[in-house]
Amino acid sequence: MPRKNTPKSDAAEAEEGAPEATDSSNNANDTSSHIEPVLGAIASLRADLEGFKAAICQTIEAKTAAATAELRRDLADLKTENDAALASLRTKMEVNAQSIKELADATSTSSDTVRGLERVVETLQEQVSTLTEKYIDLEGRSKRQNLRVAGLREGREDGRDGRELAALLLKEALDLDELPLIDRAHRALRRRQGDDEPPRHFIIRVHYSHTFEKIMKKVISTREISFQGQKIHIFRDLPQEVAKRRAAFTTVRKLLRDKPGVRYGLLYPAKLRLSHDGTEKFFTDPDEARRYVARYLEEAGSGRK
């Protein structure tokens, strides 16, 4: 039969556990002796790290403070330069703005002046045009009874008075009943031409207007006029400007010449009167007259075909 275990007493157990407690205490003392140097080293290392950290922080702060101060100085210098540049630019802009304003004012004044001058010029042009027409009219009135004779050889006067020669010329060339009364007669007022040049015009002033009209009718009705065997031409003495205006209708008059059913004539100073097919037209513009005549002749030609 198995032996029963009898329980030990508390005193016996205490005696058996006493040596184990002594061993544990010894081991603890050994561990403590080994850890304390390590802890001391760690503490020293921590102190060193704290010192390094403090030194690094101080260095960083010093560097940062220096960089910040330098940056602030640079920014201050830059701001000063920018402020100076902006102030200079602002001054220039103000000067330019003032100059632009002055130019605008001057331009406005000049524009007003130019407009005023334009109005003055327009007025002067109207006055000049009016005075020119009056001058031409007065010159035409002063020459209203003047005749020009072209082709009369130089020296035909033969020492005679020009009026005597003029009266004789008109009577013989136009077969007048009596010698007309002549106020004055002379050659055109320019240098005498050579023998191989056309003779100067012979200008005649007829005293009576009815005699002048009678002479002009004779001139128009006579195809060829000659004096003492010399062919001459007699026409009205017109102002130069009037003569130029009338000459501008020469092309139109050539187109109308010998056209059946067409009557035309130049009124003084330079107005073309045209009659055809019961219609009467007046033209002061040669180009307008030429276009009208060309269109009429074209239509008339188409009608005949």
ROFIKOL-925450 format. One record per residue (C-alpha): residue number from 1; residue in three letters; x, y, z. Coordinates in steps of 0.2 Angstrom, whole numbers. Each point is the difference from the previous one (the first is absolute). Example, Ala and Ser with C-alpha at 12.3 -4.5 7.8 and 13.67 -1.06 7.14 Angstrom:
2
<site k="1" r="ala" u="62" v="-22" w="39"/>
<site k="2" r="ser" u="6" v="17" w="-3"/>
This chain:
305
<site k="1" r="met" u="0" v="0" w="0"/>
<site k="2" r="pro" u="7" v="17" w="-4"/>
<site k="3" r="arg" u="6" v="10" w="14"/>
<site k="4" r="lys" u="-10" v="15" w="5"/>
<site k="5" r="asn" u="9" v="17" w="-1"/>
<site k="6" r="thr" u="-1" v="8" w="17"/>
<site k="7" r="pro" u="-1" v="19" w="0"/>
<site k="8" r="lys" u="15" v="10" w="6"/>
<site k="9" r="ser" u="-1" v="12" w="13"/>
<site k="10" r="asp" u="2" v="19" w="-3"/>
<site k="11" r="ala" u="16" v="1" w="9"/>
<site k="12" r="ala" u="8" v="-14" w="-11"/>
<site k="13" r="glu" u="-6" v="9" w="-16"/>
<site k="14" r="ala" u="8" v="16" w="6"/>
<site k="15" r="glu" u="16" v="-8" w="4"/>
<site k="16" r="glu" u="1" v="-7" w="-17"/>
<site k="17" r="gly" u="-4" v="17" w="-9"/>
<site k="18" r="ala" u="13" v="10" w="10"/>
<site k="19" r="pro" u="15" v="-5" w="-11"/>
<site k="20" r="glu" u="-10" v="4" w="-16"/>
<site k="21" r="ala" u="-3" v="18" w="6"/>
<site k="22" r="thr" u="18" v="3" w="4"/>
<site k="23" r="asp" u="5" v="-5" w="-18"/>
<site k="24" r="ser" u="-13" v="12" w="-8"/>
<site k="25" r="ser" u="6" v="14" w="11"/>
<site k="26" r="asn" u="18" v="-3" w="-6"/>
<site k="27" r="asn" u="-5" v="0" w="-18"/>
<site k="28" r="ala" u="-10" v="16" w="2"/>
<site k="29" r="asn" u="15" v="8" w="7"/>
<site k="30" r="asp" u="11" v="-6" w="-14"/>
<site k="31" r="thr" u="-12" v="7" w="-14"/>
<site k="32" r="ser" u="-2" v="16" w="9"/>
<site k="33" r="ser" u="19" v="2" w="0"/>
<site k="34" r="his" u="0" v="-3" w="-19"/>
<site k="35" r="ile" u="-15" v="12" w="-4"/>
<site k="36" r="glu" u="6" v="15" w="9"/>
<site k="37" r="pro" u="15" v="4" w="-11"/>
<site k="38" r="val" u="-11" v="-2" w="-15"/>
<site k="39" r="leu" u="-13" v="12" w="7"/>
<site k="40" r="gly" u="14" v="12" w="4"/>
<site k="41" r="ala" u="7" v="-1" w="-18"/>
<site k="42" r="ile" u="-18" v="2" w="-7"/>
<site k="43" r="ala" u="-2" v="15" w="12"/>
<site k="44" r="ser" u="17" v="7" w="-6"/>
<site k="45" r="leu" u="-5" v="-3" w="-18"/>
<site k="46" r="arg" u="-16" v="9" w="2"/>
<site k="47" r="ala" u="8" v="15" w="8"/>
<site k="48" r="asp" u="12" v="0" w="-14"/>
<site k="49" r="leu" u="-14" v="-1" w="-13"/>
<site k="50" r="glu" u="-9" v="14" w="9"/>
<site k="51" r="gly" u="16" v="11" w="-1"/>
<site k="52" r="phe" u="2" v="-4" w="-18"/>
<site k="53" r="lys" u="-18" v="3" w="-3"/>
<site k="54" r="ala" u="1" v="17" w="9"/>
<site k="55" r="ala" u="16" v="4" w="-10"/>
<site k="56" r="ile" u="-8" v="-4" w="-16"/>
<site k="57" r="cys" u="-16" v="9" w="4"/>
<site k="58" r="gln" u="11" v="15" w="5"/>
<site k="59" r="thr" u="10" v="-1" w="-16"/>
<site k="60" r="ile" u="-16" v="-2" w="-11"/>
<site k="61" r="glu" u="-8" v="15" w="9"/>
<site k="62" r="ala" u="15" v="10" w="-2"/>
<site k="63" r="lys" u="1" v="-4" w="-19"/>
<site k="64" r="thr" u="-18" v="3" w="-2"/>
<site k="65" r="ala" u="1" v="16" w="9"/>
<site k="66" r="ala" u="15" v="6" w="-11"/>
<site k="67" r="ala" u="-9" v="-6" w="-16"/>
<site k="68" r="thr" u="-16" v="8" w="6"/>
<site k="69" r="ala" u="9" v="16" w="3"/>
<site k="70" r="glu" u="9" v="0" w="-16"/>
<site k="71" r="leu" u="-16" v="-4" w="-9"/>
<site k="72" r="arg" u="-8" v="14" w="8"/>
<site k="73" r="arg" u="14" v="12" w="-4"/>
<site k="74" r="asp" u="-1" v="-6" w="-18"/>
<site k="75" r="leu" u="-19" v="2" w="0"/>
<site k="76" r="ala" u="2" v="17" w="7"/>
<site k="77" r="asp" u="13" v="5" w="-13"/>
<site k="78" r="leu" u="-11" v="-8" w="-14"/>
<site k="79" r="lys" u="-15" v="10" w="7"/>
<site k="80" r="thr" u="10" v="16" w="1"/>
<site k="81" r="glu" u="6" v="-3" w="-18"/>
<site k="82" r="asn" u="-18" v="-5" w="-6"/>
<site k="83" r="asp" u="-7" v="15" w="9"/>
<site k="84" r="ala" u="13" v="12" w="-8"/>
<site k="85" r="ala" u="-3" v="-8" w="-17"/>
<site k="86" r="leu" u="-19" v="1" w="2"/>
<site k="87" r="ala" u="1" v="18" w="6"/>
<site k="88" r="ser" u="11" v="4" w="-16"/>
<site k="89" r="leu" u="-12" v="-9" w="-11"/>
<site k="90" r="arg" u="-15" v="8" w="9"/>
<site k="91" r="thr" u="8" v="17" w="-3"/>
<site k="92" r="lys" u="4" v="-4" w="-19"/>
<site k="93" r="met" u="-18" v="-6" w="-2"/>
<site k="94" r="glu" u="-7" v="16" w="8"/>
<site k="95" r="val" u="12" v="10" w="-12"/>
<site k="96" r="asn" u="-6" v="-11" w="-15"/>
<site k="97" r="ala" u="-18" v="2" w="6"/>
<site k="98" r="gln" u="2" v="19" w="0"/>
<site k="99" r="ser" u="9" v="0" w="-17"/>
<site k="100" r="ile" u="-14" v="-11" w="-7"/>
<site k="101" r="lys" u="-13" v="12" w="7"/>
<site k="102" r="glu" u="10" v="15" w="-7"/>
<site k="103" r="leu" u="1" v="-9" w="-17"/>
<site k="104" r="ala" u="-19" v="-4" w="1"/>
<site k="105" r="asp" u="-4" v="18" w="4"/>
<site k="106" r="ala" u="12" v="6" w="-14"/>
<site k="107" r="thr" u="-8" v="-12" w="-12"/>
<site k="108" r="ser" u="-17" v="5" w="5"/>
<site k="109" r="thr" u="5" v="18" w="-2"/>
<site k="110" r="ser" u="8" v="-4" w="-17"/>
<site k="111" r="ser" u="-15" v="-9" w="-6"/>
<site k="112" r="asp" u="-11" v="14" w="4"/>
<site k="113" r="thr" u="12" v="12" w="-8"/>
<site k="114" r="val" u="1" v="-12" w="-16"/>
<site k="115" r="arg" u="-19" v="0" w="0"/>
<site k="116" r="gly" u="-1" v="18" w="1"/>
<site k="117" r="leu" u="13" v="2" w="-14"/>
<site k="118" r="glu" u="-9" v="-12" w="-11"/>
<site k="119" r="arg" u="-16" v="10" w="2"/>
<site k="120" r="val" u="10" v="16" w="-4"/>
<site k="121" r="val" u="8" v="-9" w="-15"/>
<site k="122" r="glu" u="-17" v="-6" w="-6"/>
<site k="123" r="thr" u="-7" v="18" w="2"/>
<site k="124" r="leu" u="16" v="7" w="-10"/>
<site k="125" r="gln" u="-3" v="-13" w="-13"/>
<site k="126" r="glu" u="-18" v="5" w="-3"/>
<site k="127" r="gln" u="6" v="18" w="0"/>
<site k="128" r="val" u="14" v="-3" w="-12"/>
<site k="129" r="ser" u="-12" v="-10" w="-11"/>
<site k="130" r="thr" u="-13" v="14" w="0"/>
<site k="131" r="leu" u="13" v="13" w="-3"/>
<site k="132" r="thr" u="8" v="-10" w="-14"/>
<site k="133" r="glu" u="-17" v="-2" w="-8"/>
<site k="134" r="lys" u="-3" v="19" w="2"/>
<site k="135" r="tyr" u="17" v="4" w="-7"/>
<site k="136" r="ile" u="-3" v="-11" w="-15"/>
<site k="137" r="asp" u="-17" v="8" w="-2"/>
<site k="138" r="leu" u="8" v="18" w="1"/>
<site k="139" r="glu" u="14" v="-5" w="-12"/>
<site k="140" r="gly" u="-13" v="-7" w="-12"/>
<site k="141" r="arg" u="-11" v="16" w="1"/>
<site k="142" r="ser" u="16" v="10" w="-3"/>
<site k="143" r="lys" u="3" v="-10" w="-16"/>
<site k="144" r="arg" u="-18" v="-2" w="-5"/>
<site k="145" r="gln" u="2" v="10" w="-16"/>
<site k="146" r="asn" u="18" v="-6" w="-4"/>
<site k="147" r="leu" u="5" v="-10" w="-15"/>
<site k="148" r="arg" u="16" v="-10" w="-3"/>
<site k="149" r="val" u="7" v="-2" w="-18"/>
<site k="150" r="ala" u="12" v="-14" w="-2"/>
<site k="151" r="gly" u="11" v="-2" w="-16"/>
<site k="152" r="leu" u="2" v="18" w="-4"/>
<site k="153" r="arg" u="18" v="2" w="-5"/>
<site k="154" r="glu" u="12" v="11" w="11"/>
<site k="155" r="gly" u="3" v="17" w="-8"/>
<site k="156" r="arg" u="-17" v="2" w="-9"/>
<site k="157" r="glu" u="-2" v="16" w="9"/>
<site k="158" r="asp" u="13" v="8" w="-11"/>
<site k="159" r="gly" u="1" v="15" w="12"/>
<site k="160" r="arg" u="-19" v="2" w="0"/>
<site k="161" r="asp" u="-11" v="2" w="16"/>
<site k="162" r="gly" u="-5" v="-17" w="6"/>
<site k="163" r="arg" u="-19" v="6" w="0"/>
<site k="164" r="glu" u="1" v="5" w="-18"/>
<site k="165" r="leu" u="7" v="-18" w="-5"/>
<site k="166" r="ala" u="-13" v="-8" w="11"/>
<site k="167" r="ala" u="-15" v="9" w="-7"/>
<site k="168" r="leu" u="7" v="-3" w="-18"/>
<site k="169" r="leu" u="3" v="-19" w="4"/>
<site k="170" r="leu" u="-18" v="-3" w="7"/>
<site k="171" r="lys" u="-8" v="10" w="-14"/>
<site k="172" r="glu" u="9" v="-10" w="-14"/>
<site k="173" r="ala" u="1" v="-17" w="8"/>
<site k="174" r="leu" u="-18" v="0" w="5"/>
<site k="175" r="asp" u="-8" v="10" w="-14"/>
<site k="176" r="leu" u="-7" v="13" w="12"/>
<site k="177" r="asp" u="-10" v="15" w="-6"/>
<site k="178" r="glu" u="11" v="13" w="9"/>
<site k="179" r="leu" u="16" v="1" w="10"/>
<site k="180" r="pro" u="-4" v="-4" w="18"/>
<site k="181" r="leu" u="5" v="12" w="14"/>
<site k="182" r="ile" u="15" v="-8" w="9"/>
<site k="183" r="asp" u="5" v="6" w="17"/>
<site k="184" r="arg" u="17" v="-8" w="0"/>
<site k="185" r="ala" u="10" v="-13" w="-9"/>
<site k="186" r="his" u="17" v="-7" w="4"/>
<site k="187" r="arg" u="11" v="-16" w="-1"/>
<site k="188" r="ala" u="-1" v="-13" w="15"/>
<site k="189" r="leu" u="12" v="7" w="14"/>
<site k="190" r="arg" u="14" v="-13" w="-2"/>
<site k="191" r="arg" u="17" v="0" w="-8"/>
<site k="192" r="arg" u="0" v="1" w="-19"/>
<site k="193" r="gln" u="3" v="-17" w="-8"/>
<site k="194" r="gly" u="13" v="-4" w="-13"/>
<site k="195" r="asp" u="-4" v="-1" w="-19"/>
<site k="196" r="asp" u="-3" v="-18" w="1"/>
<site k="197" r="glu" u="-12" v="1" w="15"/>
<site k="198" r="pro" u="-19" v="3" w="-1"/>
<site k="199" r="pro" u="-4" v="18" w="1"/>
<site k="200" r="arg" u="-7" v="8" w="16"/>
<site k="201" r="his" u="-19" v="1" w="2"/>
<site k="202" r="phe" u="-7" v="17" w="-5"/>
<site k="203" r="ile" u="-12" v="6" w="13"/>
<site k="204" r="ile" u="-15" v="12" w="-5"/>
<site k="205" r="arg" u="-12" v="9" w="12"/>
<site k="206" r="val" u="-16" v="4" w="-9"/>
<site k="207" r="his" u="-9" v="16" w="6"/>
<site k="208" r="tyr" u="-18" v="-5" w="-2"/>
<site k="209" r="ser" u="-7" v="-16" w="7"/>
<site k="210" r="his" u="-13" v="-2" w="-15"/>
<site k="211" r="thr" u="15" v="2" w="-12"/>
<site k="212" r="phe" u="9" v="-14" w="9"/>
<site k="213" r="glu" u="-15" v="-12" w="0"/>
<site k="214" r="lys" u="-2" v="4" w="-19"/>
<site k="215" r="ile" u="19" v="-4" w="-3"/>
<site k="216" r="met" u="-2" v="-17" w="10"/>
<site k="217" r="lys" u="-15" v="-5" w="-10"/>
<site k="218" r="lys" u="10" v="3" w="-16"/>
<site k="219" r="val" u="15" v="-10" w="7"/>
<site k="220" r="ile" u="-11" v="-15" w="4"/>
<site k="221" r="ser" u="-8" v="1" w="-17"/>
<site k="222" r="thr" u="16" v="1" w="-10"/>
<site k="223" r="arg" u="9" v="-16" w="-2"/>
<site k="224" r="glu" u="17" v="7" w="-5"/>
<site k="225" r="ile" u="6" v="18" w="4"/>
<site k="226" r="ser" u="14" v="8" w="-9"/>
<site k="227" r="phe" u="8" v="17" w="-1"/>
<site k="228" r="gln" u="9" v="6" w="-15"/>
<site k="229" r="gly" u="3" v="-18" w="-5"/>
<site k="230" r="gln" u="6" v="-6" w="17"/>
<site k="231" r="lys" u="-11" v="-12" w="9"/>
<site k="232" r="ile" u="-4" v="5" w="18"/>
<site k="233" r="his" u="-11" v="-5" w="15"/>
<site k="234" r="ile" u="-11" v="12" w="10"/>
<site k="235" r="phe" u="-8" v="-5" w="17"/>
<site k="236" r="arg" u="-5" v="7" w="16"/>
<site k="237" r="asp" u="14" v="6" w="12"/>
<site k="238" r="leu" u="-5" v="-10" w="15"/>
<site k="239" r="pro" u="9" v="-1" w="18"/>
<site k="240" r="gln" u="13" v="-14" w="0"/>
<site k="241" r="glu" u="-10" v="-10" w="13"/>
<site k="242" r="val" u="-16" v="1" w="-10"/>
<site k="243" r="ala" u="9" v="-5" w="-15"/>
<site k="244" r="lys" u="7" v="-16" w="9"/>
<site k="245" r="arg" u="-17" v="-4" w="6"/>
<site k="246" r="arg" u="-8" v="2" w="-18"/>
<site k="247" r="ala" u="15" v="-10" w="-7"/>
<site k="248" r="ala" u="-5" v="-15" w="11"/>
<site k="249" r="phe" u="-16" v="-2" w="-10"/>
<site k="250" r="thr" u="10" v="-2" w="-17"/>
<site k="251" r="thr" u="-1" v="-19" w="0"/>
<site k="252" r="val" u="-19" v="0" w="3"/>
<site k="253" r="arg" u="-3" v="13" w="-14"/>
<site k="254" r="lys" u="10" v="-11" w="-12"/>
<site k="255" r="leu" u="-11" v="-15" w="5"/>
<site k="256" r="leu" u="-16" v="11" w="-4"/>
<site k="257" r="arg" u="7" v="8" w="-16"/>
<site k="258" r="asp" u="-11" v="-4" w="-15"/>
<site k="259" r="lys" u="-12" v="-11" w="10"/>
<site k="260" r="pro" u="-18" v="1" w="-7"/>
<site k="261" r="gly" u="-13" v="6" w="11"/>
<site k="262" r="val" u="13" v="7" w="13"/>
<site k="263" r="arg" u="3" v="18" w="4"/>
<site k="264" r="tyr" u="13" v="6" w="12"/>
<site k="265" r="gly" u="9" v="16" w="5"/>
<site k="266" r="leu" u="11" v="7" w="14"/>
<site k="267" r="leu" u="-8" v="13" w="11"/>
<site k="268" r="tyr" u="11" v="12" w="10"/>
<site k="269" r="pro" u="10" v="-3" w="10"/>
<site k="270" r="ala" u="1" v="-19" w="-3"/>
<site k="271" r="lys" u="-17" v="-9" w="-1"/>
<site k="272" r="leu" u="-4" v="-12" w="-14"/>
<site k="273" r="arg" u="-18" v="1" w="-6"/>
<site k="274" r="leu" u="-6" v="-16" w="-9"/>
<site k="275" r="ser" u="-16" v="-3" w="-9"/>
<site k="276" r="his" u="-6" v="-16" w="-8"/>
<site k="277" r="asp" u="-17" v="-8" w="-2"/>
<site k="278" r="gly" u="-9" v="14" w="9"/>
<site k="279" r="thr" u="11" v="-1" w="15"/>
<site k="280" r="glu" u="12" v="13" w="6"/>
<site k="281" r="lys" u="14" v="-3" w="11"/>
<site k="282" r="phe" u="13" v="12" w="8"/>
<site k="283" r="phe" u="17" v="-6" w="6"/>
<site k="284" r="thr" u="14" v="9" w="10"/>
<site k="285" r="asp" u="10" v="-16" w="3"/>
<site k="286" r="pro" u="9" v="-6" w="-16"/>
<site k="287" r="asp" u="2" v="-18" w="6"/>
<site k="288" r="glu" u="-19" v="-1" w="4"/>
<site k="289" r="ala" u="-4" v="7" w="-17"/>
<site k="290" r="arg" u="12" v="-12" w="-9"/>
<site k="291" r="arg" u="-8" v="-15" w="9"/>
<site k="292" r="tyr" u="-18" v="6" w="-4"/>
<site k="293" r="val" u="5" v="3" w="-19"/>
<site k="294" r="ala" u="8" v="-17" w="-1"/>
<site k="295" r="arg" u="-15" v="-9" w="7"/>
<site k="296" r="tyr" u="-12" v="10" w="-11"/>
<site k="297" r="leu" u="10" v="-4" w="-16"/>
<site k="298" r="glu" u="1" v="-18" w="5"/>
<site k="299" r="glu" u="-19" v="-1" w="2"/>
<site k="300" r="ala" u="-3" v="10" w="-16"/>
<site k="301" r="gly" u="11" v="-12" w="-9"/>
<site k="302" r="ser" u="-9" v="-15" w="7"/>
<site k="303" r="gly" u="-17" v="8" w="-5"/>
<site k="304" r="arg" u="6" v="3" w="-18"/>
<site k="305" r="lys" u="5" v="-19" w="-1"/>
